[in-house]
Amino acid sequence: QVQLVESGGDSVQAGGSLRLSCAASGYRTSRNCMGWFRQAPGKEREGVAFIYPGGTTTVYIDSVKGRFTISQDSAKNMVYLWMNSLKPEDTAMYYCASCDKAWWGQGTQVTVSS
């Protein structure tokens, strides 16, 4: 059974930093494309960052480039999202998922106040 469990969401002030973690079981994150998605109230869910098998190729949406970093730890079977210089518009529920969207975590809330 595949499980993805996110953690690390919090309420922070603009300019702050957070690290989101995604713990996987029943699924080898290092062998699959993994992504972080987010959904703000009243908005569609969007893919934020992706990491491809092997961990050397990453892709980001323009609004987070230079501020967010996705990484993985194959030994721990974890995927991370390092978020710096947070902005109020980053406020959303953040989800860890496989890139093909077959597997999703339950989400972790990030709230950024100005």
N, C-alpha and C positions, 0 to 999 in steps of 0.2 A: 504494500500500500504506500502510495506516494504522499508525503506530507511536506509542506513548506510552511515554516513558522517565522514570521517577522517579529522583530523587536527593535527598540531604540527610538521610537517616536517620542516626541516631547513638545512642550511649548517653549519657544525661545524668542528672543528679541531679534529684530533685523540685524544682520551682520554676524549673527552667531553661527555655530557649527553643530552638526549632529552626525552620528554614524548609525546607519540602519544596518541591521544584520538579518540574514535569512538562513535559517538552519534547515537543511534538507535531509529527509530520510526516504529510503526506497527509490532514490533517484540520484544519479551521479552528476552533480552540477558541472564538474570539470569536463565531462564528455558531451555536454549539451549546451546549446545557446540559452543563456539566462538573461532575464531583464527585470528592471524595476519600472513599474507603471504607477501613475498617480491619477486620482480623481478628486477634483475640487467640487464643492456643492454647486449643482446646477450646470456642471460641465461634463463633457464626455471624458472617459478614461483615456489617457495618453501614455504612450511609451516614453520613458525618460532616458534610460541608459540600457545598453545591452553589452554583454560580453560573450564572445564566441569560444567554442571549445579550444582549450589550450591556454586561454587567458591573455593572449597577446593582442587580440583585436577587440577594440571597444568602439561603440558608437553612442553619440549623445544628441539629444535635440538641441537646437541652437540656444534656447533660453537657459540652458544649464552648462553649456560648454565653458570650461575654465573654472567652474565653481564646484561641480560634482565629479566624483570619480567612482567608477564601479570596479570592484576587484573580487577575486575569489581565493579561497584557501582550499585546495584540493584535499589536503590531509584531514581537514575538519569538515569537509563537504559543506562549506558556508559560502555565501555570496554577501558582499557588503556594498553599501552606498555611502560614500563619504560626501557630506554636503557642507560646503563652506559659503560664506558671504550670503547667508540665507536672506530671502526677500519675502515680504508679505504674500506675494503672488505664488510662492512655493507652498503655501498652505494647502494641504490636501491629505487624503488617505493614500498611503503608499503601499503598493503591493509588489511582492516578489512573485515572479512567474516564469515558466518556461517560455521561450520566444514564440513557440507555436501556440501558446495560450492554452495548452492542454491541462496544465497544472498551475494552481494559484494558492497563495497563502491567504490568510484572513485579513491582512492589512494592519498597518500601524499608522497612527495619526500624527501628522506633523503640523504644528500651528506656529506661524511666525507673526509676531506683532510688531507694529511700527513704533 
